[in-house]
Amino acid sequence: MKKIVGVSLGSSKRNHRVLCHILGQKMMIERVGTDGNLDEAIAILSRLDGKVDAFGIGGIDLYIHAGGKRYFLRDGRKMANAVKKTPIVDGSGLKNTLERKVVKYLHNSDLLPLNNRKVLLVCAVDRFGMAEEMYNFGAKVVLGDLIFGLGIPIPIHSLEGLDRLVRLLAPLVGFLPTKYLYPSGSGNKVPSEKAQKYYHWAEIIAGDFHYIKRHMPERMDGKIVVTNTVTASDIDILKQRGIAKLITTTPEFNGRSFGTNVMEALMVALLDKPTEQITPTDYLALIDRLGFEPRVLNFTKQNQKDSLTALGGTI
């Protein structure tokens, strides 16, 4: 049996474990959160090193890209350095392949036509593939990296602008503790009104769910959310706030979608080759073999039914 473990700086309330068969192999897939405790995450990685087939790390990336360079993030490097034997990935390889493929599939199948649609992508620096494809299909995209990542209420309107920003800030940002960059702990900040205005503007809210949830307004009527990891509780919250449709880029296992870091670790274990030798072509070929498709949940009829029930009516 192959064992896949995602170690996240995120909340332990989102922990999940499944046993399943994939391509004829028995798999154990587990996500373990540490509520923002970096030392605990490092201890788990050290303890399981060599005892599992692949690690994914969540709540932090290993590095960010800009101008053809890689800038390591301090806490991501600390987590990676704790592992000596087991392959370890952060999901970036899958974000640049699966998420591109998902956006193309959604647009070309008319499940989510993007031409002239207003999109808020809450953080594009770790979802460059998704951002690029949305621009390619003619969406009007606001990139929220400054707004949601650094609390600076300035939108970015182009990939060129994002690239310039990252090249300017990455050397400094790379040394910051994760708690200043990512809402990874169990607590939540008070939603920012300056951030919320971009939710009201957009038709489609896309990107990491932790960023989406952190500043989400009370009402999201008619909005479409495109994200990765959601729990049953997250789905209930989105339905209550009136969203029309939820699309998750990673598949469902026992009612829950795992993050891209865990899914990439799963694919690394199946490919059974050194991570530095795995190419985007390898990932895309395996995605096709696995038959991964986005999960699409349409809540429009359910929300209408709930509204009528509250008024004493029925459908």
Backbone hydrogen bonds, N-H to C=O, Kabsch-Sander energy under -0.5 kcal/mol:
donor,donor_aa,acceptor,acceptor_aa,energy
2,K,26,K,-2.2
4,I,28,M,-3.3
5,V,54,A,-2.0
6,G,30,E,-3.4
7,V,5,V,-0.6
7,V,56,G,-2.9
8,S,6,G,-0.6
8,S,32,V,-3.1
9,L,58,G,-2.0
14,R,11,S,-1.2
15,N,12,S,-1.6
16,H,31,R,-1.3
18,V,29,I,-2.5
20,C,27,M,-2.4
22,I,25,Q,-2.9
25,Q,22,I,-1.9
27,M,20,C,-3.6
28,M,2,K,-2.6
29,I,18,V,-2.5
29,I,27,M,-0.5
30,E,4,I,-2.4
31,R,16,H,-2.8
32,V,6,G,-3.5
34,T,8,S,-1.5
34,T,10,G,-0.7
35,D,10,G,-2.7
36,G,9,L,-1.8
37,N,34,T,-1.7
38,L,36,G,-1.1
41,A,37,N,-1.9
42,I,38,L,-2.5
43,A,39,D,-2.1
44,I,40,E,-2.3
45,L,41,A,-2.3
46,S,42,I,-2.4
47,R,43,A,-2.4
48,L,44,I,-2.1
49,D,45,L,-1.1
51,K,48,L,-2.7
52,V,48,L,-0.8
53,D,3,K,-2.2
54,A,3,K,-1.2
55,F,87,P,-2.9
56,G,5,V,-2.0
57,I,89,V,-2.0
58,G,7,V,-2.0
64,I,71,Y,-2.3
66,A,69,K,-2.1
69,K,66,A,-2.2
71,Y,64,I,-3.0
72,F,70,R,-0.6
73,L,62,L,-2.2
74,R,174,G,-3.1
77,R,73,L,-2.6
78,K,74,R,-1.9
79,M,75,D,-2.1
80,A,76,G,-2.4
81,N,77,R,-2.6
82,A,78,K,-0.7
82,A,79,M,-0.9
83,V,80,A,-1.6
89,V,55,F,-2.0
95,K,91,G,-2.3
96,N,92,S,-1.7
97,T,94,L,-0.9
98,L,94,L,-1.4
99,E,94,L,-1.4
101,K,97,T,-2.4
102,V,98,L,-2.6
103,V,99,E,-2.1
104,K,100,R,-2.3
105,Y,101,K,-2.5
106,L,102,V,-2.9
107,H,103,V,-2.3
108,N,104,K,-2.9
109,S,105,Y,-1.9
110,D,107,H,-1.3
111,L,106,L,-1.0
112,L,106,L,-2.6
116,N,138,G,-2.8
117,R,114,L,-2.2
119,V,117,R,-0.6
119,V,140,K,-2.7
120,L,204,I,-2.8
121,L,119,V,-0.7
121,L,142,V,-2.5
122,V,120,L,-0.8
122,V,206,A,-2.4
127,R,124,A,-1.4
131,A,127,R,-2.3
132,E,128,F,-2.9
133,E,129,G,-2.1
134,M,130,M,-2.0
135,Y,131,A,-2.1
136,N,132,E,-2.4
137,F,133,E,-1.7
138,G,135,Y,-1.9
139,A,134,M,-2.3
140,K,117,R,-2.9
141,V,139,A,-0.9
142,V,119,V,-2.8
143,L,141,V,-0.5
143,L,156,I,-3.2
144,G,121,L,-2.8
144,G,142,V,-0.5
148,F,144,G,-3.3
149,G,144,G,-0.6
149,G,145,D,-1.7
150,L,145,D,-0.6
150,L,146,L,-1.1
152,I,146,L,-2.6
154,I,152,I,-2.8
156,I,143,L,-1.9
162,L,158,S,-1.8
163,D,159,L,-2.5
164,R,160,E,-2.2
165,L,161,G,-2.1
166,V,162,L,-2.7
167,R,163,D,-2.3
168,L,164,R,-1.5
169,L,165,L,-2.7
170,A,166,V,-3.2
172,L,169,L,-1.1
173,V,169,L,-3.1
174,G,170,A,-2.5
175,F,172,L,-1.6
176,L,173,V,-1.8
180,Y,177,P,-1.8
181,L,178,T,-2.2
182,Y,178,T,-2.5
184,S,182,Y,-2.4
196,Q,192,S,-2.3
197,K,193,E,-1.3
198,Y,195,A,-1.3
199,Y,195,A,-0.7
199,Y,196,Q,-0.6
200,H,196,Q,-1.9
201,W,197,K,-1.5
202,A,198,Y,-1.9
203,E,118,K,-2.5
204,I,118,K,-2.2
205,I,224,I,-3.1
206,A,120,L,-3.2
206,A,204,I,-0.5
207,G,226,V,-2.0
212,I,208,D,-2.0
213,K,209,F,-3.1
214,R,210,H,-1.7
215,H,211,Y,-1.0
216,M,213,K,-0.9
220,M,241,R,-4.0
222,G,242,G,-2.1
223,K,220,M,-2.2
224,I,203,E,-2.0
225,V,245,K,-2.6
226,V,205,I,-2.8
226,V,224,I,-0.5
227,T,225,V,-0.5
227,T,247,I,-2.6
230,V,228,N,-0.6
235,I,231,T,-2.1
236,D,232,A,-2.0
237,I,233,S,-2.1
238,L,234,D,-2.3
239,K,235,I,-2.4
240,Q,236,D,-2.5
241,R,237,I,-1.5
242,G,239,K,-1.5
243,I,238,L,-1.9
244,A,223,K,-2.5
245,K,223,K,-1.3
246,L,297,L,-2.8
247,I,225,V,-3.0
248,T,295,R,-2.3
249,T,227,T,-2.3
253,F,256,R,-3.2
256,R,253,F,-0.9
257,S,230,V,-1.3
258,F,251,P,-0.6
263,M,259,G,-2.1
264,E,260,T,-2.5
265,A,261,N,-1.9
266,L,262,V,-2.3
267,M,263,M,-2.0
268,V,264,E,-2.5
269,A,265,A,-2.2
270,L,266,L,-1.8
271,L,267,M,-2.7
272,D,268,V,-1.9
273,K,268,V,-0.6
277,Q,274,P,-1.9
278,I,274,P,-0.5
278,I,275,T,-1.2
283,Y,279,T,-1.9
284,L,280,P,-2.7
285,A,281,T,-2.5
286,L,282,D,-2.1
287,I,283,Y,-2.7
288,D,284,L,-2.0
289,R,285,A,-1.9
290,L,286,L,-2.7
291,G,287,I,-1.2
292,F,287,I,-1.5
295,R,248,T,-2.1
296,V,294,P,-0.5
297,L,246,L,-3.1
297,L,295,R,-0.5
298,N,296,V,-0.5
299,F,244,A,-2.6
299,F,297,L,-0.6
300,T,244,A,-1.0
303,N,299,F,-3.1
304,Q,300,T,-1.9
305,K,301,K,-2.3
306,D,302,Q,-2.6
307,S,303,N,-2.0
308,L,304,Q,-2.2
309,T,305,K,-2.4
310,A,306,D,-2.1
311,L,307,S,-1.1
312,G,309,T,-1.3
313,G,308,L,-3.8
